[in-house]
Amino acid sequence: MSNEDYIDFPCSDLWLGYYHDKGLTPRNPQEDYLMKKIERLERQNKQLFYLVAERLQKESKEIKQITDKKIKALERF
């Protein structure tokens, strides 16, 4: 497969796949599709990570408050 891209006009993924199969372009629409999907999943993963981290911080804060109250109550005895 040549590294030269003989396709100098925009075309659909269907035609790009055809041209790729004929050796006229190194661009593979399947690879482009997969890369876009991977990038989207990475963004979603990052968003989920931040949501989980935020939730865990809130829960940690609540647990610390409860623990502090229990320690103060035990110190009275």
Backbone as CSV, one residue per row, in Angstrom:
resi,resn,N_x,N_y,N_z,CA_x,CA_y,CA_z,C_x,C_y,C_z
1,MET,0.859,-1.187,0.000,0.000,0.000,0.000,0.890,1.229,0.000
2,SER,0.664,2.108,-0.926,1.414,3.350,-1.032,0.967,4.331,0.046
3,ASN,1.881,5.160,0.484,1.542,6.174,1.481,0.989,7.430,0.833
4,GLU,0.972,7.460,-0.493,0.438,8.627,-1.181,-1.082,8.573,-1.191
5,ASP,-1.660,9.757,-1.077,-3.115,9.868,-1.094,-3.524,10.520,-2.415
6,TYR,-4.113,9.709,-3.291,-4.505,10.211,-4.599,-5.913,10.803,-4.596
7,ILE,-6.546,10.810,-3.463,-7.905,11.352,-3.364,-7.785,12.770,-2.813
8,ASP,-8.038,13.764,-3.658,-7.894,15.164,-3.249,-9.245,15.884,-3.201
9,PHE,-10.287,15.125,-2.952,-11.630,15.697,-2.873,-12.385,14.992,-1.750
10,PRO,-13.331,15.688,-1.130,-14.106,15.047,-0.067,-15.008,13.948,-0.635
11,CYS,-15.093,12.870,0.089,-15.968,11.782,-0.346,-16.504,11.064,0.897
12,SER,-17.552,10.326,0.685,-18.175,9.606,1.791,-17.272,8.469,2.253
13,ASP,-17.553,7.959,3.447,-16.782,6.830,3.969,-16.895,5.609,3.056
14,LEU,-18.042,5.446,2.421,-18.233,4.316,1.510,-17.236,4.395,0.349
15,TRP,-17.163,5.581,-0.284,-16.224,5.750,-1.383,-14.780,5.734,-0.887
16,LEU,-14.527,6.323,0.263,-13.172,6.312,0.811,-12.714,4.879,1.057
17,GLY,-13.607,4.040,1.544,-13.296,2.625,1.737,-12.983,1.936,0.420
18,TYR,-13.745,2.274,-0.608,-13.507,1.704,-1.946,-12.129,2.122,-2.464
19,TYR,-11.833,3.423,-2.343,-10.535,3.915,-2.802,-9.393,3.316,-1.981
20,HIS,-9.628,3.116,-0.706,-8.615,2.492,0.154,-8.359,1.051,-0.307
21,ASP,-9.428,0.333,-0.574,-9.286,-1.055,-1.044,-8.540,-1.132,-2.380
22,LYS,-8.693,-0.114,-3.225,-8.015,-0.076,-4.526,-6.578,0.435,-4.415
23,GLY,-6.172,0.863,-3.198,-4.807,1.335,-2.995,-4.581,2.783,-3.387
24,LEU,-5.666,3.540,-3.536,-5.528,4.940,-3.944,-5.347,5.898,-2.769
25,THR,-5.590,5.417,-1.566,-5.436,6.264,-0.380,-5.052,5.398,0.820
26,PRO,-4.189,5.930,1.680,-3.878,5.188,2.897,-4.951,5.377,3.978
27,ARG,-5.838,6.350,3.748,-6.893,6.601,4.744,-7.915,5.466,4.723
28,ASN,-8.195,4.950,5.909,-9.169,3.870,6.037,-10.342,4.396,6.864
29,PRO,-11.523,4.465,6.283,-12.651,5.034,7.032,-12.971,4.232,8.293
30,GLN,-12.694,2.942,8.282,-12.954,2.125,9.461,-12.048,2.580,10.605
31,GLU,-10.781,2.858,10.288,-9.855,3.345,11.303,-10.297,4.709,11.825
32,ASP,-10.728,5.589,10.923,-11.215,6.908,11.339,-12.403,6.759,12.275
33,TYR,-13.326,5.879,11.924,-14.514,5.642,12.748,-14.103,5.147,14.132
34,LEU,-13.179,4.191,14.173,-12.745,3.638,15.450,-12.018,4.682,16.286
35,MET,-11.199,5.517,15.663,-10.487,6.561,16.398,-11.468,7.564,16.995
36,LYS,-12.479,7.942,16.230,-13.486,8.866,16.749,-14.244,8.241,17.914
37,LYS,-14.562,6.964,17.797,-15.266,6.267,18.862,-14.393,6.181,20.113
38,ILE,-13.104,5.900,19.940,-12.180,5.829,21.079,-12.091,7.193,21.757
39,GLU,-11.983,8.246,20.980,-11.908,9.593,21.554,-13.182,9.923,22.331
40,ARG,-14.339,9.546,21.780,-15.606,9.794,22.471,-15.665,9.019,23.787
41,LEU,-15.235,7.765,23.756,-15.237,6.953,24.968,-14.263,7.503,26.010
42,GLU,-13.132,8.019,25.566,-12.178,8.619,26.499,-12.780,9.853,27.169
43,ARG,-13.501,10.674,26.397,-14.167,11.852,26.988,-15.213,11.418,28.006
44,GLN,-16.012,10.401,27.657,-17.029,9.909,28.579,-16.390,9.334,29.834
45,ASN,-15.288,8.607,29.670,-14.581,8.030,30.798,-14.085,9.130,31.737
46,LYS,-13.561,10.193,31.157,-13.071,11.324,31.950,-14.223,11.965,32.729
47,GLN,-15.365,12.155,32.069,-16.532,12.741,32.729,-17.000,11.849,33.878
48,LEU,-17.047,10.545,33.634,-17.463,9.623,34.689,-16.487,9.639,35.853
49,PHE,-15.201,9.710,35.554,-14.192,9.771,36.608,-14.434,10.983,37.501
50,TYR,-14.674,12.149,36.898,-14.909,13.352,37.688,-16.191,13.256,38.502
51,LEU,-17.235,12.654,37.930,-18.480,12.484,38.679,-18.282,11.562,39.882
52,VAL,-17.569,10.462,39.677,-17.307,9.520,40.777,-16.432,10.176,41.834
53,ALA,-15.394,10.896,41.402,-14.509,11.569,42.350,-15.273,12.595,43.170
54,GLU,-16.150,13.335,42.534,-16.963,14.335,43.240,-17.874,13.658,44.269
55,ARG,-18.491,12.589,43.853,-19.389,11.850,44.756,-18.623,11.287,45.959
56,LEU,-17.447,10.735,45.707,-16.636,10.181,46.791,-16.174,11.268,47.754
57,GLN,-15.864,12.455,47.243,-15.475,13.558,48.117,-16.633,13.951,49.032
58,LYS,-17.830,14.018,48.471,-19.006,14.356,49.278,-19.238,13.307,50.358
59,GLU,-19.156,12.039,49.968,-19.375,10.963,50.936,-18.287,10.965,52.004
60,SER,-17.050,11.228,51.627,-15.961,11.288,52.596,-16.197,12.412,53.600
61,LYS,-16.645,13.536,53.095,-16.927,14.682,53.966,-18.046,14.335,54.953
62,GLU,-19.095,13.694,54.456,-20.208,13.301,55.328,-19.741,12.290,56.380
63,ILE,-18.950,11.314,55.981,-18.451,10.297,56.918,-17.555,10.947,57.966
64,LYS,-16.736,11.908,57.545,-15.867,12.602,58.490,-16.691,13.374,59.505
65,GLN,-17.750,14.035,59.062,-18.617,14.782,59.979,-19.270,13.842,60.989
66,ILE,-19.765,12.704,60.522,-20.400,11.727,61.418,-19.382,11.187,62.409
67,THR,-18.186,10.865,61.903,-17.125,10.344,62.769,-16.734,11.369,63.823
68,ASP,-16.597,12.623,63.425,-16.252,13.679,64.375,-17.319,13.810,65.461
69,LYS,-18.589,13.710,65.084,-19.674,13.790,66.070,-19.597,12.616,67.044
70,LYS,-19.323,11.430,66.528,-19.231,10.250,67.398,-18.045,10.364,68.348
71,ILE,-16.924,10.863,67.857,-15.743,11.032,68.705,-16.027,12.042,69.805
72,LYS,-16.676,13.140,69.490,-17.033,14.143,70.496,-17.977,13.542,71.536
73,ALA,-18.916,12.726,71.078,-19.864,12.089,72.004,-19.116,11.116,72.937
74,LEU,-18.184,10.377,72.409,-17.397,9.421,73.233,-16.475,10.150,74.199
75,GLU,-15.974,11.302,73.824,-15.087,12.057,74.701,-15.808,12.593,75.935
76,ARG,-17.102,12.700,75.894,-17.879,13.177,77.057,-17.862,12.153,78.188
77,PHE,-17.684,10.890,77.819,-17.742,9.843,78.854,-16.432,9.652,79.463
